[in-house]
Amino acid sequence: MVRILHTADWHIGQTLRGFSREFEHRKVFDRIARIIALREIDVIIVSGDIFDAQNPSGDALRLFYETLAHFRSVRPALSFVILAGNHDSAVRLEAPKPFLASFNIHVVGNIRRAGGVVDAERHLIPVADAKGHVAAHVLAVSYPTAACLPNLPRLEDETGSLVVRAVATLYADLVEQLRPRFQGLPLIGTGHLHVAGGTESEGAERRILVGGQHAVPPDIFPEDFCYMALGHLHKAQTVGRETIRYSGSLFPLSATEQPYRHGVSVVTIGDDGRSVQVEHVPIDRPVPFLRLPGDGDLHLADLGDHFAALDLAADLPLEERPFLQIRLAREGLSPGFREEIDRVAEGFPVRVVEVKLQALPQAPTMGDGGTIPVRLAERAPEEMFRLAFEREFQTPPEAAHMEVFHRVQAEI
């Protein structure tokens, strides 16, 4: 029997509208350490997006290595499989690979080829059970960049996506080459990509597949995998079949994730090598992430009353103050409403990270079947920015774009 803790999308170093998340990361890593000890975990798989940026700060790097050391201190025989995601620099993540390997920490940053053939051996990682016996193998596949995928010609009369076929071919080639090595033992697959059917988190996840393709179907993964440990989507969920799973992020990385049940996945593979049990282990949020009001929309004049009703200690440290998503009614709003919200919030121990305006009513129709245009004065600047961005790039702005917009708006 082998017990695996599957996690992903740590995004160490992330800020939310300028607020550091380090306090939350340290708290959830402490909670994971307790889960490792309590559940007697043998292997940790981190399926990409270790960091939030490809050039993480010194503080982010320090926290990462402190976390690895902390996990090993509670379970000295613990082994790690760590993959690069689309937010990570594969080269930077792999740089200490030889040193980390001496501590049973295996890092895979990208796909390497020689003469057009994948170097499959570096992707197959044996993992041991509590007795030290090899009990399974992990096929470690990181985020598939354009350079990682095979260069396939389009087939005659082919109508499907060439990118999807390339991803499927990559996994099939790796499994075919390595089958003689893992025969007789369970094989755990990994990946950092969007599988069709998974729920996205608006403003937090980049559309990452190359060639304009957004998602791959779940049936591209070979049946050899007894479990597929996925990263990229931030909601814990299964796709396709019960053993193809996203563990999700550790706490809300955007306001869209406010209703999610964050946590990790604990996977137990039985002694027979075939039975697989998967359990979602929730992790309590270190900091509340609240929606005001709970239902409907509030008026700007009532905002202070809603803040006061939270009954928060006035001396609450900044890193422990709740994050707030505010749903605001349009009635009576002036163009400077955002500055007014910030002014009111200054008097309370809260952190406002998103303001969503009440949806516009259906535009009335004219006699000729056209619509009466909404006046510019009825549109908030943030809403205009979102509309303009999506029209220009055919995709909604990400959280980073909104942060830049809010900084520019504040300066103006």
Helices and strands as residue ranges (DSSP letters): E 2-7, E 15-16, E 19-20, H 22-39, E 43-47, H 58-74, E 79-83, H 90-94, H 97-101, E 105-108, E 113-114, E 117-118, G 120-123, E 124-128, E 134-139, H 162-182, E 187-192, G 210-212, G 218-220, E 225-231, E 237-238, E 244-246, G 255-257, E 263-269, E 276-282, E 289-292, G 300-302, H 303-309, G 318-320, E 323-328, H 337-345, E 351-357, G 376-378, H 381-393, H 399-411
